[in-house]
Amino acid sequence: MITVTGLELRAGARILLSDTTLRVQPGDRIGLVGRNGAGKTTTLKVLAGEGNPYSGQVERTSVVGYLPQDPRTGDLEVTARDRVLSARGLDTLLSEMQVVEAKLAEDPTDALVRRYGSLEERFASLGGYAAEAEAARICANLGLPDRVLAQTIGTLSGGQRRRIELARILFRDAGEEGAGILLLDEPTNHLDADSIVWLRGYMAQHKGGLIVISHDVSLLDAVVNKVWYLDANRSVVDTYNVGWKTYLEQRETDERRRRRERANAEKKAGALKAQADKMRAKATKATAAQNMAKRAEKLLSGLEDQRVGDRVAKVRFPEPAPCGRTPLTAAGLSKSYGSLEIFTDVDVAVDKGSRVAILGLNGAGKTTLLRMLAGVLTPDTGEVVAGHGLRLGYYAQEHETLDVDRTVLEHMRSAAADQTDGDLRRILGAFLFSGDDVSKPAGVLSGGEKTRLALATLVCSGANVLLLDEPTNNLDPVSREQVLDAIARYPGAIVLVTHDPGAVLALKPDRAILLPDGDEDAWSDDLLELVELA
């Protein structure tokens, strides 16, 4: 299905993978894991044919369904339903049939009748109306009701657009009877709890090849039967032909064996070198001493490469600038797309140091409200008012605030024009950007790297109100804990949108805003149930 030989991947001057050989066969359900920035997303992109390797070959013998972390569709005017149906070419046929139907109603000529019959025959051969129902069922299981499918792509939130792309991939896969290759990068981002359970079941039954990047341990445990560990320190992929739990046990066993073998070899080599040093003083034993030294070097050279512990970004949000009692307010906010009303007459007041969670089902307008508060989206009615001393820090879930053409360092300069490049580089170093990394354009960064850059710009911003939209998406478990700790420690105000119950527990909200009604209530732990459903 996929055969990789001699693969080398680079990010600038840094080697991500070197001389790597991999194979994906039918029935393989592979978890591609490794720390943020190790090259997982780059690897998956190259396997999908969306990127070029530095060297080596990638051969694909099956249809590939690729879900990137930030899918972008070309035509924003097409409806969500047609986007899904386009995976099998049904959207074009339906459109042509509708045009011919309209002409038949006006002038039913023999040529039009034959044309319609030909189109209907092709439509039937591709599954026809049963395929439409199948597409709708997949969408519903991913939290996309009919009202969303009727909207154009341009009116959907980033999370909804991503779920449409996932539905499109699964719809095409179902047409191939599940025999294709699925390459999925963080597929559970933006899914509610029920949709995640359904997707786990779908992936676990997939008959073709599957590679998934995910920080959802429950998903990996339920789905994968092989693990590829991308070791950023050694530029290699370690393969384990076992399930997730066995992989974790086997990897720990391998680590203990490596440490034991290295300790024993270093002890023996040390003794040999010491003895060789003593013997060198005697000319008659110079040759023997040289042989001992060579034996010591051979002992050490035969060892497997020692794994170095992964570096972790040290996340700390800024010391908030002084501000008034209520630095941010909004009144009468509403938003509609065409005839579809998202929410109406929503009021928000963010007091100094307050902790606010925005809750609601998918599509209720949580991200839309946050974008309005951040000033990047204009409400249909109402206004957002900056209070005395307001300094906003906005973290966007789709990283749309990052300019893909600007470098990492240029983003930092924009966030803190009063700080020197040296100061900014030190902050970036804490977020694992060092050396040439700071000269990379944001467009080439992985999802985890974009997350770290966006968080780094907040650190130097001096913000006293943080608007955080899914800040733990795309993070490995250790980095996620760093972000949760930063949320818990931050003394300024935070308005949070998240599917992650751990992020809400770290926030310790004092209030919740429930969308689409805009009701505000004091926080109760009973509301935690809504977080995963949202």
N, C-alpha and C positions, 0 to 999 in steps of 0.2 A: 504493500500500500504506500509506504514511504520508506525510501532507503537513502541514508545519508552517508557519504564517504568523504574523508579528508576535510571535514568542515572546519573552517576557521572564521570566527566572528570577532570584530573589533568595534570598540566605541572610542573614536579618536585614536590615540596611541595605545590605549589599554586593550589587551587581548582578553576577550570574554571566553572564547573556546579555541582550542588548538588541536588540529589533526584528530577530529572526533568522528567516530563511526557509530551510527544509530540505525535502528530498524523498527518500524511499526507494522504489525501484522494484524489480520482480522481477529477480533476478540481482545486485543490489547486495550486496556483502559489505564492509561499512564498518568500519574500525577507528577508534574514538573515543578519541583520545589527548589528553594534556595532563598537567601536573604534578598531584601530589596536592593536593586541595582546590580544583581549578579548577572543579569542578561536573559532572564526567563522570557520576558516579552519580546525581546529582539530575536531569540531563538525561535519562538512560535511564529513570529512574523515571517522569518525566512523559510520555515517549514511550509507555511501557507502559500509561499510564492509572492508575498507582498513586499519582500525586501531581498536584497542581494547579499550573499556571503562574501567575505573578503577573499576566500578561496574554498575549493571543494565543490561537491555536487550534491543536489537534492533531486531525487527522482520520485514522482508521484504517479501511482497507477490507478487511483480512484478519485471520485469527486470529493472536493474538500469544502467543508463548511467552516469558515473562520470568523470567530467573534473577537474583535479587538477590544481593548479596554474602553476606547473612546470612538465608537463607530460614527462615521460621518456619511450621510446619504447626499447624493447630488441634487435631486429634485425635491425641494421642500414643499412643493404644491401638490404632490401626489398624496392620495389618502393612505392612511396606515394600512387599511385592508388591501389596497392594491399593491403596496410595497411587499406585503407578505406573499400575496398571490404571484408576484413577479418571479418568485423563486422557481416556479414551474412554467412561466410564460403565460399564465392564465389571465393576468391583468390586461394584456394587450388583446387577447382573444375576446374577453368580455366587453372591452371598450368597442372593438370592431362590431361585435354582435349588436350592441346597443345602437350604434350608428345605423346599421342596416335595418334594424327593427323600426327605427324612426322613419326611415325612407319607405319601408314596406307599408307603414300606416298611411302614407301619403299617396304612394304609387306602386302597388304590388306587381312589378314586372317579373317575367320569367327569369331574367338574369339575376335580379335581386333575390328571388326565392332560391335559385341554385347557389348563389353566394352565401346566403344564410345557412343553407343545408351543409355546405362545405365547412363553414366555420363551426357549426354545431357538432359536426362529426369530429373535427379536430379537438374541440372542447371536451367531448365525451371520451376520446382516447386518452386524454390527460387526467381523467378522473371526474371531470365535469363538476356538477353541483355537489356531489359527495365530497370532492376535494375542498370546495368552499366551506362546507360544514366542518371538515377536518381542520382547516386552517383556523376557523373560529374557535374550535375546541382547544387547540394548542394555545391560542391567544388568551382564552379565558383561564386556562390553567396557569398562565404567566401573569395573571392579574390585569388583563386588557379586555374590558367589556366592549360590547358593540358600539357604545357611544364614543369610545376612544378610537375604534377602528374607522369610524366615519370622519374623523378629523384629518386634516392635512398634517404631514410630518412637521412642518414648520411651527405648528401650534402646540406641539407636545413638549413636555419637559424632557430634560436629558435622560432621566431614568426611564421614561416611557419610550423614548426613541431607541434606547439600548434594548429594551424588552421586545420591541418590534423587530429589531435585527436578529435577536435570539430566536423569536418565533419564526422568522423567515428561514433561518438556517435549519431549524427542526422540521419545518414543513417540507423543505426540499429533501431532507434526510428521510422523512417518512415516505416520500415518493420514490426514493431509492431503496425502499424496504430496509432502511437502517444499515445498509452495507457500505456507506461512504465513510469518510474520515471527518471527525469533529475536532476542531482545534479551538478551545474555549478559554479565554483569558478572563478570569474572575467572573464566571457566569452568574453567580448569585448576588452580585452587587445590584441593589435597587429592587430585589425581590422580597415579598413578604414571606412569612413563615410557611404558609400553605403552598405557595409556589415553589419554595425551596424543596419541600418534601416531595412534590410532584416531579421536579427536575431531577432530584437524586434517583428516583425510581426509573425515570426515562433513561438516564445515563447508565445506570447499573444494568439495564437490559439491552444496551446498544450492541449490535452484532458486528459492526465494522470496527475501525480504529478510533481511538479517542485519546487526546492529550488535553489535560486540564491544568491550568494554573489557578490555584485557589488557596486562600488563607482560612477557608472554612474547614476545620479539622473533621467535623462530622460528615461533610460531603466526601472528603478524601477517604475516610474510613468506610463509608457505605459504597463507594464506587470503584476505586482503583484496585487493580490487581498487579500493577507494576509501579515502581517509583524511579524517576530520574532525578538525582540530586545534583544541581549545578553548583559546583564548588568554586566560588569567586576567587579564592586565594590560589587555587591550583589550575584554573582555566580548563577544568575537565568536567565531564558528566559521569557520576558514579551510578551504575544501574543496579537495581534490586528487583528481581523477578518474584516479588511477594506483595502481599497487601500492606495497608498502611501501618497497622499495629505491629506486624512482624517486621516491617522495615525499620520502625523506630527502635525495636529491640535489637535487630541485627546491626544497625548502625552504631548503637551504643557498644555492642560487643566488639565490632570492628575497631572502634576508637580505643577501647581498653587493650585489645590485642596489639594495636600499633604502638601505644604508649609502652606496653610491656616489652615488645620486641626492641624498640628504640633504646629503652633503659638498659636492657641486657647487652645490646650491641655496643652502646657507648661505654659501658663498664668494661667489656672485653677489649675494645679498641683503646681505651685509656690505659689499661694494663700493658697492652702490647707496645704502645708508644713510650710508656715510661721505661719499659725494659729496653727498647731500642735506643733510647737516649743514653742509658747507662752503657750499652755495648759500643756505642759510637766512639767512645773515648779510647777503645783498643783497636788498633789498625787491623789486627787479625780477625776481628769480629765485625768489621764495617759492612761486609756483604750481608751477614746475618741480620744486622740491625736494619739495613735497607729493606730486606724482605719482610721483617716484622712490621715496619712502617707501612709497606704496601698492603699487607694483610689487614692492618687496622683501617686503612682507607677503603679497602674492598668491603669490609664489614659494614661500614657506614653507607657506602654507595649503594648497597643492595637493599637498603630499607625503603619502604614505601614513603612517599612524601608526607611530611608531618602536616596535619591540618591545623590551621591557625584559627583561633576563635573569631567569629564574625564581629566586625565593628558595628556599633549601634549608635544611631543618631541620638544626640542628647537634646531633647526638646524642652525648652522653657519659653513660655509666652512672656511678652514684654512687661516691664513695670509700667502700669497705666499712667498716662499724663493726667494732671489735675482736670477736673470737670465739675459741672454743676450737679444739682441733685437729680435731675432727669435729663440726661444728655441726648436722648432720642425719643421722639414721639411720632405717632402716625394716627390719622383720623380719617374714617370713611373710605378706606381703600377698597377698590373693587377691580376685577379683571375678567374680561370675557374674550373669547376667540370666536368671532362670528356670532352665531346664536347660542354657543355653549358658554354658560356662565361658570367660572371657576369659583369665585367667592365674591361676596358683596358686603360693604359697610363694616369693614374690619378695623378696629381700633387697637393700637399698641402703645404702651408706655414702658420704656426701659429705664429703670432707675439706676443710679450709680451702684455698681457692685451686685446688681440683681442677676438671677439665674433663671432663664426662661426656656422651656422646652416647647417646640411647636409640634403638635401631633395631628394626625389625620391619615386616612387611607391613601393609597397610591392615587395620584391624580387630584387630590383635594386642594393642592396649591401651596404646599409647604415651601418648595424651592422658589416658586413665584413670589410669595410674600417676602422671603429673605432677599431676593434680588431687588425688590422694591425698596426695602429698608436700606440696602446697600447703594441705591441710586443708579443701578445698571438697567432697571426696567421701569418705565413710566406707568403708573396706575391709570385706569380709565377714569376713575373719580377719586377724590380725596388727595391728601398731601402728606409727605414725610417732612418733619421739621427737626433740624439739628439744634440741640440745646447748647448751653454755654460750655465751651471747651471740648466739644465732641471730636474724637479721633477714632474713625472707624477702621476695623480690620475685617476684611471679608474673605472667607475661604469658600471657594465655589467647588461643588462636587465634581463637575466636569472640567475643572481647571480652565474655564473659558476666559478667566482674567489674565492668563499667561499668554504673552505674544509669542507665537511659535518661532518667529524669526529673530527674536532678541535672545541674547545669551543669559546664562545663569547670573553672572555678575551684573549685567545691565538691569535685570529685574531688581536686584538688591539695591542698586544705585537709585532707582526710581522710588523704592520704598523708603529709603533713608538717605536723602541727598546731602545731609549734613555730616555723614560719617565717611571716614577715609576708606579707600579700597582695602587697606590692611585690616581695619576693623571688620569690614564686611567679609573678607576672606576667612577671618577667624570664626565668624558666625557660621559661614558655609562649611568650614571644616568640621564643626560640631554636627552638621547635618550630612556629613560624609561626602562633601564636594571639595576636592583638593586638586592642586596642580592644574592640568589642562581641563579638568571637569568644569571649571568656572567659565570656560570659553565656549562650551557647548550651547547651541541654540536649544530653546525649550522644546522645539518640535521633535527632537531626536531622543528625548528622555523617556524612560519607561513610566508606567503609571505610578509606581512607588517613588521614583525620582521626582516626578512632578509634584506628588504629595509633599515630599520633603522640601522642595523649593518653595512651594506655596506657604508651607509652615514657616520656613526660614524668613520669608518676607514679612510675616506677621511679627516675628521676634524683634526685628529692628524698627518696627513701625511706631512704637509708643502708644498703640491703640488702647483706648479705655472702654470700648465696646467691641466685642468680637462676635461676628456673625459666622457661625460654623455650619456648613452643609455637608453632612456625611464625612467628617474628618478622619475616620478610621478606615475608610475604604482603601483597598489596594496595599494595606500595610501588613508586614509579617507580624507574628504574635509579639515579638519583643519590641518592635517599633510601636505597635499599637499600645502596649503598656506605657511606653514613654509619653504618648499623646494623652492617654487617660490621666496620667500623673500630672501633666502640664495643665489639663483642664481643671483638675481638682485643686491645684495650687494657685491658679490665676486669681488675683484679687479684684480684677475689673468685672464688668458686666459681660455675660455671655448669652446669646440667643442661639439655640442649638436645634438642628434638624438631624435626625439619625434613625437608622434601623437597629442600632447596636445598643442593647440594654446596658452593657458595661459602660458606655459613654454617658448614659443618663445617670447611672449610679455614681459615676465620677463627678458629674455636674452637681448633683444634689439640688435639683430645681426647687425654687420657692413658688413658681407659678407655671401654669401650662396654658397654651392657647390652642383650642381645638378647632380645626378647619374641616369643612368649609364654612361653618356657621360663625366662626370667629369668637366663640365663647371663651372667656378667660376665667380660670378657677385656680384656687390654691392647690399646690401639688399634693397628690396622694399616691402612695405606692401602688394602689389599685390600678393606676393609669399605666403602670409598666407593661401590662398585658397588651396595651395598644401599640407599644413601640415596635415589636416584631411584626405585628399585623400591618403596620404602616408602611 
